[in-house]
Amino acid sequence: MFCTNCGKNIDEDSKFCQFCGGKIKNDITKELPKKDESTVEKHEEEDAAPANSSSKNIDNELLQEAKKAANNIMLQGIGWFILGLIITGVTYSAAGEGDTYYVLWGAMIVGVYMFLRGIYYKLFPSQLIQKAVEKQGEESNK
């Protein structure tokens, strides 16, 4: 499927164009009309040219929001890891010789997982945006 805004090839189930940020409408054609040499050159020039300023602003805003969400995921991961360490430390120090204490591996592993997932989303914010768009599409279908 091709975006009607920029003409680039996008996934069939996309709600937004990953190149220009334009919203995908239901009336998008599945194939572009046959191209002559001038049309091919025009699309190549458009690929090299920056998108219009309004779609750039929307794209930058989405990227900034995705990076903020990634930071929040990383902070939650750090919180879970520290909580696991604190509870483990308190129960270990309270336990006498030969007594039982708790090691909260689950909380620490979840914390590391969330932290690494936050780093991934910070490096690739488009993945987080795509995930949010898919979730929004699922909620609107219900």
C-alpha positions in Angstrom: 0.0 0.0 0.0 1.2 3.5 -0.7 0.7 6.7 1.3 -1.4 9.3 -0.6 0.5 12.1 1.1 4.1 11.2 0.2 3.6 8.2 -2.1 6.0 5.9 -0.3 5.4 2.2 0.3 3.9 1.5 3.8 2.6 -1.6 5.6 -1.0 -2.6 4.8 -2.3 -2.2 8.4 -0.6 1.2 9.0 -2.7 4.0 10.6 0.0 6.6 10.0 2.8 6.9 7.4 6.1 6.1 9.0 7.9 8.5 6.6 5.8 11.7 6.6 3.6 11.1 9.6 0.4 11.6 7.6 -2.8 9.8 8.7 -3.7 6.9 6.4 -7.2 7.1 5.0 -9.4 4.2 3.9 -9.3 5.4 0.3 -5.6 4.7 -0.2 -4.9 2.9 -3.4 -3.2 -0.4 -3.2 -0.9 0.4 -6.1 0.4 3.5 -7.6 -0.4 4.2 -11.2 2.3 3.1 -13.8 5.2 5.5 -13.6 7.1 7.1 -16.4 10.7 8.2 -16.0 9.7 11.7 -14.8 7.4 10.3 -12.1 10.2 8.1 -10.8 12.6 11.0 -10.7 10.0 13.1 -8.9 9.5 10.5 -6.2 13.2 10.2 -5.8 13.5 14.0 -5.3 10.6 13.8 -2.8 12.4 11.1 -0.9 15.4 13.3 -0.6 13.4 16.4 0.2 12.2 17.0 3.8 8.5 16.6 4.7 6.4 19.6 5.1 6.7 21.6 8.3 3.3 20.6 9.8 4.0 16.9 9.4 7.5 17.5 10.8 6.1 19.2 13.9 3.6 16.3 14.4 6.4 13.8 13.9 8.7 15.6 16.3 6.0 15.9 18.9 5.2 12.1 18.6 8.9 11.3 18.9 9.3 13.5 22.0 6.3 11.9 23.7 7.6 8.5 22.8 11.0 9.3 24.4 9.2 10.6 27.5 7.3 7.4 27.7 10.5 5.4 27.3 12.1 7.4 30.2 9.0 6.6 32.4 9.4 2.9 31.5 13.1 3.0 32.5 12.3 4.8 35.7 9.7 2.2 36.6 12.3 -0.5 35.9 14.8 1.1 38.2 12.0 1.4 40.9 11.2 -2.3 40.7 14.9 -3.3 40.9 15.6 -1.0 43.9 12.4 -2.2 45.6 13.6 -5.8 45.2 17.0 -4.9 46.5 15.6 -3.0 49.5 13.3 -5.8 50.6 16.1 -8.4 50.1 18.5 -6.3 52.1 16.0 -5.7 55.0 15.0 -9.3 55.3 18.6 -10.5 55.1 19.7 -8.1 57.8 16.8 -9.0 60.0 17.4 -12.7 59.6 19.6 -14.3 62.3 22.2 -17.0 61.6 20.5 -19.8 59.9 17.2 -18.0 59.5 15.2 -17.6 56.3 15.3 -14.4 54.3 13.6 -13.3 51.1 15.4 -12.6 47.8 13.0 -10.9 45.4 14.5 -12.1 42.2 11.2 -11.5 40.4 11.0 -7.8 41.2 14.7 -7.4 40.2 14.3 -9.3 37.0 11.1 -7.3 36.1 13.0 -4.1 36.8 15.9 -5.1 34.6 13.5 -6.1 31.8 11.6 -2.8 32.0 14.8 -0.8 32.1 16.1 -2.5 29.0 12.7 -2.2 27.2 12.8 1.5 28.0 16.3 1.8 26.5 15.1 0.0 23.4 12.1 2.4 23.0 14.3 5.4 23.6 16.7 4.2 20.8 13.8 3.3 18.5 10.8 5.5 19.4 9.0 4.7 16.2 8.4 1.2 17.6 6.7 2.7 20.7 4.6 4.9 18.5 3.6 2.0 16.3 2.6 0.0 19.4 0.5 2.9 20.7 -1.2 3.2 17.3 -2.0 -0.5 17.2 -3.4 -0.4 20.8 -5.5 2.6 19.9 -6.8 0.8 16.9 -7.7 -2.2 19.0 -9.6 0.0 21.5 -11.5 1.7 18.8 -12.6 -1.7 17.3 -14.1 -2.7 20.6 
